[in-house]
Amino acid sequence: MTFVGLMVRNLRVKPVRSALLAVAVAVGVAAGITIGIVTSSLRETAVQILQVGRADFSITQRGVSDVLNSVMDEGDLAAIAADREVLSTVGVLVALDDLGADNPMFLEIGVPPDALEEFGVRIVAGRAYAADADAEVMLGYRAARNLGKQVGDTLRLGNDEYTVVGIYATDQEFGDSASMLPLVHLQAGERKPGDVTIAFVRVRPGVDIEALRSRIEDQHPQLVTVRAASEFGRADRNLQLLSAADDGATVLALAVGVIVVANTMLLTCLERTREFGVLRAIGWSRRRVMALVLGETLIVSLVGAAVGVGLSSLAIQVVERLASLQGVLHPEYRPKVFTRALTTATGIGLLGALYPALRAAFLVPLEALRRE
Amino acid sequence: MNETAVAPAVELIGLCKSFDRGRVPVLHGVDLTVDSGSFVAVTGQSGCGKSTLLHLLAALDRPTSGTIRVDGRDLSHRHDLNRYRRGIGLVFQLHNLLPHLAAVENVELALFGTHRSGAERRDSALALLDRLGLGGAAERSPTRLSGGERQRVAIARALVDEPMLLLADEPTAHLDHAAAEMVLGLFDCERRNRGMTVVMVTHDAAVAARADRQVELRGGRMIV
């Protein structure tokens, strides 16, 4: 019999309790992972908005709750474009349209046709829309597939009927799931003439990008520049709140898990007082008794982690089907998800079992032996 | 000749133990010296303090006053009582086997932390159970063993790590004559081969008669 074998034997004495303990850990792990994956997926999707264009950095309005609410004046953009260190700027207007339950947040991106290539758009079928066209639209290939549209088909956006004149790809899931229209037409439709949502800036070779960003923000304090995905929170306060909610929910799930594990293990150790007394009396060290209790909890926790990942997968599938998140949530199971599951489960298990293990280890052997 | 070589296996000097903050005195200044390799039987009526004496010797409890020396070392000065407990064999009056483990696994418990592999632990446990006539019952749970078989499993657990001092509380109480003889024979064998010292609490006059020396506890005092 190995030490681990002994732990497993001990856990099998109360199989239902061990299973329920694993479920408690699994729920904690699943909650942490699900919230984490949903948050990171939403963050990923949001960040992609700023990465559609092949830009060195992006510019949005400072202090908006959601980057899609950003409003910038094309005049400011022209001033930035005039900077000697700036190679080019592309301003785009982003709007949302409700195409029904399957596509409640369909993205429309207004881009001048002559900026499409610079914006990183490749036409894969058909052609680009004309600059002054008022009933032409291009669909990202994912959007075309999801909507079942091809070149020549018509598409109703808002109250207007559009002809799909081209299918494009941007190598960004976010961009490929959207549509593109002439900027001027979308500005008119949205009653935002001369406004753009985001600007994409390319700089000349050798330029100190950080210095340029700093200068732009000094000259245009109402604007904020974003270069890396990690800076996206500067432009989108919702994302900051989302990240904070993620952290808070994870801590809460961890705390609840720890309390449940501690409670259960305390009860288990109380029932096994005499057993620990015997082990101490025959020469087991405190450390070994602690290792036994912690090891048993760790085994349950690892089982809980595996179950938690499964539960999380189910939960995410449910969340993914929510109409409000259709097309927005693209969950990805990266290795760090499993690392997080393991660390969460281990954390819940070890923290929860620490006090019961210490109590078991520091029992006075004779008193423990007298306990019925 | 160095001091350790002549030190008795066990030496009790003025040992006192009382419970309930001194209101229930059990042992009153017990003095006893047990030579290395000898077999001492402790007899006395129920409640006279025999088990308390064994618990003190096993470092499961602390004396109210007095000194316990084992192999010349004062137990009250030892900070490695786990190591000390590992070095002695302890047979409980109530067996104290873990019901969810097989007999052989209960014996193996005493070998955890001894640098022996799992296979070595199992082989040692099986061999000892075999010597105690329990070879066929090794895989059985204690709940499916008779009182006498459980007692022998508890004895095997106490002896499997080859202790130099065996403290046994009524080890033959649940055994028939043949089984008791087998156990006592095993104790004799271990004493001869390894020089193990035995301090045994017993009510059985026949068993006590097998000892090198009998001491009686009466009213918490040692009557030699």
Interface residues (C-beta under 8 A of the other chain):
Chain A: M1 T2 F3 G5 L6 R9 N10 R12 V13 R274 E275 G277 V278 L279 R280 A281 I282 G283 W284 S285 R286 R288 P365 L366 L369
Chain B: H55 A58 L60 D61 N82 R83 R85 R86 G87 L90 F92 N96 L98 H100 L101 E105 E108 L109 A110 F112 G113 G118 R121 R122 R157 A158 D161
